[in-house]
């Protein structure tokens, strides 16, 4: 089996961990500061990954540390804002709205690199956007505070994925993983110091259970697989695969938190799932930037 298909399967498994983590995080945070939760989450992930990638840790160089630190900034902002989003809305809705990343990535790449993805990616992205519109826009066409936090976090996460894609094409990305999460821990600690009335050692068992689950599965496992997979899968396609996350998120929220699965979630989720299928279809659709040349050739033939 080719590596691309292997990583495709591993990514989908990871989206299940991510989907579950929305409910786990909402339960775990409770009255505790979200930044404190992230500090412990990133710290444990750093320790685990330091053991897994000990060979790379022993041979760390300044370039890898610098790259990891640069990747950490949009990642921390993205996760922190989405964690804030969870405190203002339901876990299922937050997980769906986070999928807006799928639209942001091709737009950012078009602006920054003047590079347009294949037309099917645009079709998939805007099909997903339609699903997110159905889920998040309220009857009076307003959008909640939690959704705004989540969308802003999705923008930061899109920047992170584009950076990962760029770095993975020019160097081995594995040596940057531990420095990245170590930097995430430091940044989360700084965010925690900015909060008031910090309880550094929460007594609730659910808090520490959430730390262990999120650190091992939705952080150490998923981000490692994500970073490595982008040597074989584009940022746009990775972001569309991530849209399995809200499906798992809604299911987890139903069983763990008792949240209702509304008709809006079902319709919007169906559109998002359709977007995933469109992105994986092997259609011979020309790239948008090549359309003028194709039309010119046809005119010349006439």
C-alpha positions as CSV (number, residue, x, y, z in Angstrom):
1,X,0.0,0.0,0.0
2,X,1.4,3.4,-0.9
3,X,2.3,5.8,1.9
4,X,-0.2,8.3,0.9
5,X,-3.1,5.9,1.6
6,X,-1.5,4.8,4.9
7,X,-1.3,8.3,6.1
8,X,-4.8,9.0,4.8
9,X,-6.1,6.3,7.1
10,X,-4.0,7.4,10.0
11,X,-5.2,11.0,9.6
12,X,-8.9,9.9,9.6
13,X,-8.2,7.9,12.9
14,X,-6.6,11.1,14.3
15,X,-9.7,13.1,13.4
16,X,-11.7,10.7,15.6
17,X,-9.4,11.6,18.5
18,X,-9.8,15.3,17.7
19,X,-13.6,15.0,17.5
20,X,-13.7,13.3,20.9
21,X,-11.3,15.9,22.4
22,X,-13.8,18.7,22.0
23,X,-16.2,17.0,24.4
24,X,-13.3,15.9,26.7
25,X,-11.9,19.4,26.8
26,X,-15.3,21.0,27.5
27,X,-15.7,18.6,30.5
28,X,-12.1,18.9,31.7
29,X,-11.8,22.7,31.6
30,X,-14.9,23.4,33.8
31,X,-13.9,26.4,35.9
32,X,-10.2,26.0,35.2
33,X,-8.4,28.4,32.8
34,X,-8.2,27.1,29.3
35,X,-4.5,28.2,29.0
36,X,-3.6,26.1,32.0
37,X,-5.2,23.1,30.4
38,X,-3.2,23.8,27.2
39,X,0.1,24.2,29.2
40,X,-0.3,20.8,30.8
41,X,-1.5,19.2,27.5
42,X,1.5,20.5,25.5
43,X,4.0,19.7,28.3
44,X,3.0,16.1,28.6
45,X,3.0,15.8,24.8
46,X,6.5,17.2,24.7
47,X,7.7,14.7,27.3
48,X,6.2,11.7,25.4
49,X,7.5,12.9,22.0
50,X,10.9,13.5,23.4
51,X,11.1,9.8,24.3
52,X,9.6,8.7,20.9
53,X,12.0,10.9,18.9
54,X,15.0,10.7,21.3
55,X,17.4,10.2,18.4
56,X,16.3,13.5,16.8
57,X,16.3,15.3,20.2
58,X,19.9,14.3,20.8
59,X,21.0,15.8,17.4
60,X,18.9,18.9,17.6
61,X,20.4,22.0,15.8
62,X,19.5,25.7,15.9
63,X,17.7,25.5,12.6
64,X,15.2,22.8,13.8
65,X,14.6,24.7,17.0
66,X,13.9,27.9,15.1
67,X,11.6,26.2,12.6
68,X,9.7,24.4,15.5
69,X,9.3,27.7,17.3
70,X,7.9,29.5,14.2
71,X,5.4,26.6,13.7
72,X,4.3,26.8,17.3
73,X,3.0,30.3,17.3
74,X,0.0,29.9,14.9
75,X,-0.6,26.4,16.3
76,X,-0.9,27.7,19.9
77,X,-3.1,30.6,18.8
78,X,-5.3,28.3,16.8
79,X,-5.8,25.8,19.6
80,X,-6.2,28.4,22.3
81,X,-8.9,30.4,20.4
82,X,-10.8,27.2,19.6
83,X,-10.5,26.1,23.3
84,X,-12.1,29.5,24.2
85,X,-14.7,28.8,21.6
86,X,-15.7,25.6,23.4
87,X,-16.5,27.5,26.5
88,X,-19.0,29.7,24.7
89,X,-20.8,27.2,22.5
90,X,-21.6,23.5,22.3
91,X,-18.7,21.0,21.6
92,X,-20.5,19.7,18.5
93,X,-21.0,23.1,17.0
94,X,-17.4,24.2,17.8
95,X,-16.0,21.1,16.1
96,X,-18.1,21.8,12.9
97,X,-17.2,25.5,12.7
98,X,-13.5,24.7,13.2
99,X,-13.8,23.1,9.7
100,X,-13.8,26.6,8.1
101,X,-10.0,26.0,7.7
102,X,-10.8,24.1,4.6
103,X,-11.9,27.3,2.9
104,X,-9.3,29.6,4.4
105,X,-6.3,27.5,3.1
106,X,-6.9,27.8,-0.7
107,X,-7.7,31.5,-0.3
108,X,-4.5,32.2,1.7
109,X,-2.4,30.2,-0.8
110,X,-3.9,32.2,-3.7
111,X,-3.1,35.5,-2.0
112,X,0.3,34.6,-0.7
113,X,1.7,32.3,-3.5
114,X,-0.5,33.2,-6.4
115,X,-1.1,29.5,-6.6
116,X,-4.6,28.2,-7.1
117,X,-5.5,24.6,-6.1
118,X,-7.4,22.3,-8.5
119,X,-11.0,23.3,-9.2
120,X,-12.4,20.3,-7.3
121,X,-10.7,21.6,-4.2
122,X,-12.5,24.9,-4.6
123,X,-15.8,23.1,-5.1
124,X,-15.1,20.9,-2.1
125,X,-14.1,24.0,0.0
126,X,-17.3,26.0,-0.8
127,X,-19.5,22.9,-0.3
128,X,-18.0,22.6,3.2
129,X,-18.5,26.4,3.7
130,X,-22.2,25.9,2.9
131,X,-22.4,23.2,5.5
132,X,-20.7,25.5,8.1
133,X,-23.2,28.3,7.2
134,X,-26.1,26.0,7.9
135,X,-24.6,24.9,11.2
136,X,-23.3,28.2,12.7
137,X,-25.5,31.1,11.3
138,X,-28.5,31.7,13.6
139,X,-32.1,32.5,12.6
140,X,-31.4,36.3,12.7
141,X,-28.2,35.8,10.7
142,X,-26.0,36.5,13.7
143,X,-23.0,34.5,14.8
144,X,-22.1,33.7,18.4
145,X,-19.0,34.6,20.4
146,X,-17.9,31.0,20.5
147,X,-18.1,30.7,16.7
148,X,-16.1,33.9,16.3
149,X,-13.3,32.5,18.5
150,X,-13.4,29.2,16.6
151,X,-13.3,30.9,13.2
152,X,-10.3,33.1,14.2
153,X,-8.6,30.0,15.6
154,X,-9.3,28.2,12.2
155,X,-7.5,31.1,10.4
156,X,-4.4,30.6,12.6
157,X,-4.6,26.8,12.1
158,X,-4.7,27.4,8.3
159,X,-1.5,29.4,8.5
160,X,0.1,26.6,10.5
161,X,-0.9,23.9,7.9
162,X,0.5,26.1,5.1
163,X,3.8,26.5,7.0
164,X,4.0,22.8,7.6
165,X,3.5,22.0,3.9
166,X,6.2,24.5,2.9
167,X,8.7,23.2,5.5
168,X,8.1,19.5,4.8
169,X,9.0,20.0,1.1
170,X,12.4,21.5,1.8
171,X,13.5,19.5,4.9
172,X,12.8,16.6,7.2
173,X,10.0,17.8,9.4
174,X,10.5,15.2,12.2
175,X,13.3,17.1,14.1
176,X,11.1,20.1,14.5
177,X,8.3,18.3,16.2
178,X,9.7,18.3,19.8
179,X,10.9,21.9,19.6
180,X,7.5,22.9,18.3
181,X,5.6,21.4,21.2
182,X,8.2,22.6,23.8
183,X,7.6,26.2,22.4
184,X,3.8,25.6,22.6
185,X,4.2,24.7,26.3
186,X,6.2,27.9,27.0
187,X,3.6,30.1,25.1
188,X,0.7,28.4,26.9
189,X,2.5,29.0,30.3
190,X,2.9,32.7,29.4
191,X,-0.8,32.9,28.6
192,X,-1.6,31.3,32.0
193,X,0.5,33.9,33.8
194,X,-1.7,36.5,32.3
195,X,-4.8,35.1,34.0
196,X,-6.0,35.8,37.5
197,X,-6.7,33.5,40.4
198,X,-4.7,30.6,38.9
199,X,-5.2,27.2,40.6
200,X,-2.1,25.4,39.4
201,X,-3.0,21.9,40.6
202,X,-6.8,21.4,40.0
203,X,-8.3,18.7,42.1
204,X,-10.8,17.4,39.6
205,X,-10.0,14.0,38.2
206,X,-11.7,14.8,34.9
207,X,-9.2,17.7,34.4
208,X,-6.2,15.3,34.5
209,X,-8.0,12.6,32.5
210,X,-8.6,15.2,29.8
211,X,-4.9,16.2,29.9
212,X,-3.8,12.6,29.3
213,X,-6.3,12.0,26.5
214,X,-5.6,15.2,24.7
215,X,-1.8,15.1,25.2
216,X,-1.4,11.6,24.0
217,X,-4.0,11.2,21.2
218,X,-5.2,14.5,19.9
219,X,-1.8,16.2,20.3
220,X,1.2,13.9,20.3
221,X,-0.3,11.3,17.9
222,X,-2.4,13.6,15.6
223,X,0.0,16.5,15.1
224,X,3.0,14.1,14.5
225,X,1.0,12.1,11.9
226,X,-0.3,15.4,10.4
227,X,3.2,16.9,10.1
228,X,4.7,13.8,8.5
229,X,1.7,13.2,6.1
230,X,2.1,16.6,4.5
231,X,5.2,15.2,2.7
232,X,2.7,13.2,0.7
233,X,-0.6,15.1,1.0
234,X,-1.3,18.8,0.3
235,X,-2.4,21.3,2.9
236,X,-5.8,21.7,1.2
237,X,-6.5,18.0,1.1
238,X,-5.3,17.5,4.7
239,X,-7.7,20.2,5.8
240,X,-10.6,18.5,4.0
241,X,-9.7,15.2,5.6
242,X,-9.9,17.0,8.9
243,X,-13.6,17.6,8.2
244,X,-14.2,14.0,9.5
245,X,-13.4,15.6,12.9
246,X,-16.8,17.4,13.3
247,X,-18.7,14.2,12.4
248,X,-16.8,12.4,15.2
249,X,-17.2,15.5,17.4
250,X,-21.0,15.5,17.1
251,X,-21.2,11.8,17.9
252,X,-18.9,12.2,20.9
253,X,-20.9,15.2,22.2
254,X,-24.1,13.2,21.9
255,X,-22.8,10.3,24.0
256,X,-20.4,12.1,26.4
257,X,-22.2,15.4,27.0
258,X,-25.8,14.5,26.0
259,X,-25.9,17.3,23.4
260,X,-28.7,17.1,20.8
261,X,-27.9,16.4,17.2
262,X,-30.1,18.9,15.4
263,X,-31.3,18.8,11.9
264,X,-28.9,21.7,11.1
265,X,-26.0,19.6,12.3
266,X,-27.1,16.7,10.2
267,X,-27.6,18.8,7.0
268,X,-24.4,20.8,7.5
269,X,-22.5,17.6,8.4
270,X,-23.8,16.0,5.3
271,X,-22.5,18.8,3.1
272,X,-19.1,18.7,4.8
273,X,-18.9,15.0,4.3
274,X,-19.8,15.5,0.6
275,X,-17.0,18.0,0.4
276,X,-14.6,15.3,1.6
277,X,-15.7,12.9,-1.1
278,X,-15.4,15.6,-3.8
279,X,-11.8,16.3,-2.8
280,X,-10.9,12.7,-3.1
281,X,-12.5,12.1,-6.5
282,X,-10.1,11.6,-9.4
283,X,-11.6,14.1,-11.7
284,X,-9.7,15.6,-14.6
285,X,-10.6,19.2,-13.9
286,X,-8.1,21.8,-14.9
287,X,-6.5,24.2,-12.4
288,X,-8.2,27.6,-12.3
289,X,-5.0,29.4,-13.2
290,X,-4.6,27.3,-16.4
291,X,-8.1,28.0,-17.8
292,X,-7.1,31.1,-19.8
293,X,-4.4,29.1,-21.6
294,X,-6.8,26.3,-22.4
295,X,-9.4,28.7,-23.8
296,X,-6.8,30.4,-25.9
297,X,-5.7,27.0,-27.4
298,X,-9.3,26.1,-28.3
299,X,-9.8,29.5,-30.0
300,X,-6.6,29.0,-32.0
301,X,-7.8,25.5,-33.1
302,X,-11.0,27.0,-34.4
